[in-house]
Amino acid sequence: MLTKTQKKELVKELVDKIKRQQSLVFTDISRLNVGEMQKLRRELKKAGIDYKVAKKTLITLALKEAKQDIDIAQISGSLGAAFSYEDPISPAKIIFKFAKVHKNLKIVGGIMENRFLTFEEVEALSRIPSREELLSKLVWSIKGPISGFVNVLGGNIRNLIGVLNAIKNNK
C-alpha cells in the first residue's frame, strides 16, 4: 500500500509524463502474470517507451493536473499506461503485437493530441506503417519514375545498336 507522500510523488511523475507524451496507450493488466508483465516492460523499454502501472484515481488526478479533460472512469480493470515521447505510433504497434501473443493483455484506449482514443482508434494507429517504412516507400516512389525513364532511354539505345548490328551483318 502506498503512503500519501508516495501517491503524491506518483501523481507528480505521471503529470510530468502526461505533459511530455506524444501518445499514451492504456492497457488492462489485471489478467497478466508477472513474467508477461516483465516481457511487456522490456519490449516497451527497448523502444524508449515508459510504462507505468497506477490506480485509475491517481491517473485521473494526474490528467486533471496536466489540464487534460479526459475521463477514464469507464475503463475497467487495473490500468497500465505506455508513454511515448518520440514516436506516437510505436506504443500502439508494440502493445498490439504483444497482445496477439499474450491474450491476457487488453488494450482499453489511449490519448493522442489531448484527445481520448477508443480501442478501435488505437488499433487503427497500430496498423499505420512506421516512419522508416513510410520513408522507404517515399524513396521508391521517387526512384520508380526515374528508373523507368532511364530504362526507356536505355531501350532506345539498345534498339539502335540492334538495328546497326543487323545492318552490319547484312552487308
N, C-alpha and C positions, 0 to 999 in steps of 0.2 A: 504494500500500500504506500502510495506517495504522500509525503508530507505537504503541507500547504506551500512552503517555500519551494519545494521541488516542482510542484504543479505550476507555480508562478514562473519558474525558470523554463519549464517545458513550454508554456504558453508563449513566453518571450522568444524562445528558439523557433517555435512554429510561426510566429508573426514574422520573424526575420526571413524564414524560408518562403513563406507565402508572398512576401513583398518582392523577393528576388526571382521567384519562379517564372518560367515561360509557360509551363504546363504542369498540371498536377493530376495524378490518377489515383482514385480511391479504390481500395480493394477490401473485400470481406475476407478476413483471415481466420475466422472462427473455426474452420474445419481443417486448417493446415497443421501439420505436426512440426516439431522443432527442426528436423532435418530439411523438410521442404522450405521452411521459412529461411533457414540459413542459405540454401541454394538460391532462393529468390534474391536475398540481400546481396549475395556475391555477384550474381549476374547484373543486378542494377548498379552495383558499385563499379564494376568494370566499365560501364558506360558513363560514369560520372553522375549518377542519379542518387540522390539521398532518399532513403526510405525510413519513414518514422511511423511507429505504431502509437496511437494515443486514443483516449476515450473521446467519444463524439462531443461531449460537453466542452472538453478542452480545445478541440479543433474548432468548434463553434465560437468559443471565446476568442481564439486566435484570428478567425476570419473576421469577426466584428472589429477587433483591434486593428486589423490590417485594412479596414474600411472596404471589405468585400461583402456585399449584400447577398449572401448565398446561404440557403437553408439546407442543412444536411440532416435534419431531424428525421426525414422519411427513410433514410438509409438504415438498413437493419444489419446486425452483426457487429463484430469487432472490426475496427477500421484501421487500415494501413494506408499511408499516403506516400506516393512516389513523386518527388520534386525534381523537375528538370530545369536547369538554369541555362543550357545552351541550345539543345535540340528539342523543340516542343513535341516532336513525334516519337522520339525514342522510348519514353516510358510506356506508351501505349503498345508499341511494337514488341518490346521485351516482355511485358506482362501478358499480352495475348499469346505470345509464343510459349511462355511458361505455363499459362492456363490450359493450353492444348494438351500438354503432357501431364500436368497435375490438376486433375478435375476438381480438387477441393478448393482451389483458388477461384474467387468470383470477383469480377470487375463490377463495380456498382456506379461508377460515374467519374467525373473529373472536372477540372477547371482549366479554362484557357481564355486569355484575354478578358479576365474578370467576369466570365460567364460560366454557369454550371453546364456541364456536358452530360448527356444521358449515356447509358451503356452503348446504345446504337451509334452515337456520335463518336465515342471513344473507339469503338470497333472500326468505324469508317476511317478515323485517324490512323489506326494501325495498318490499314491497307495502303496508305499513301507511300510511294517509294521513298527511300532515304535520299538525302541530299546528294550523296555520291552517285546513286543510280540516276537521279534526275540530271546531274551534270554530264554523266556519260551519255545519256540519251540526247542531250543537247549537242554534245560534240559529234555524235554520229549523225544527227540531223543536219548539222552544218557540213560535215565531211561528205555526206552522201551525194548531194548535187555536184560538188566539186569533183569527186572521183568519177561520177558519171560523165561529166564534161570531159575530163582527161581521157576516159575510155573512148568516148566518141571521137575525140581528136586523134587518138592513137589508132582507132579503127580506120579512119580515112587514110592515114599514112600507110597502114598495113595493106589496105586495098590498093593504093597507088603502087606500092612496092610489088604487090602480086601482079598487077597489070603490066608493070615494067618487066618483071621476070618472064611473064608469058610472052611478051613481045620479043624479048631477048631469045627465048627458047625457039620461037617460030622462025627467027632469022638465021 
